[in-house]
Amino acid sequence: MPKKFKGENTKAVVARQRKADARHEREERIAKQKEDEYWKDDDKHIARKQQRKEEKEKKRQEQLERKLENQKALEDELKALPSKKSTKPAKVTRHEIQERKETVDHGTLSSSARTSISEEQPLEENLNHMTLDGEEARNVDEALSILGKQDHSDRHPERRLKATFAAFEAKHLPRLKAENPHLRLSQLKQMLTKDWMKSEENPMNMHPTTYNYKP
């Protein structure tokens, strides 16, 4: 007789199914945990990027606000100032710059005074030469020396000449100062010496020796 067919054990099938479901559920849970961890990490990066972006935007806004505040303060300050017509600065020539430098170096002088000074500068070179018996005297000291050699009858000609020149200077220097207030003392004394060489008050001009002036 053929064997009687026996059906599958229901309990065993149910048990296997439960195991399979449990395994599948466990695998899904693990997969979900991994996915959650992944998105959790990604959210951290996104949050940090967003925070940096917000901080940068905040800083930019603060800078813009400060700039606007400074601009407004400047405008308010300009409005508070008395209104003046804007004048175009005049061009300064090289000559004017030099004049200003001279003013700083030597004190305030007018333009005409500086012109007079420049005209008087050659005084040192233009002093006449006084010739006494072939010897030239350019100043009082040289004239004293020559006179001392020539006048043996006067034991102290240099003293007499110096005293006379001192009197001449005391008499005429104030006049030269008044006539030439822009000149320096050294220039005034040059003029005084030049006048002294030609003055009748100069004892050398009354000396028996012939005096010649060369230009």
Secondary structure, DSSP 8 states (H G I E B T S, - for coil): ---------HHHHHHHHHHHHHHHHHHHHHHHHHHHHHHHHHHHHHHHHHHHHHHHHHHHHHHHHHHHHHHHHHHHHHHHS------------HHHHHHHHHHHHH----HHHHHHHHHHTTHHHH--EEEETTEEE-SHHHHHHHHHHH-SSSS-HHHHHHHHHHHHHHHHHHHHHHH-TTS-HHHHHHHHHHHHHH-TTSGGGGSSS-EEEE-
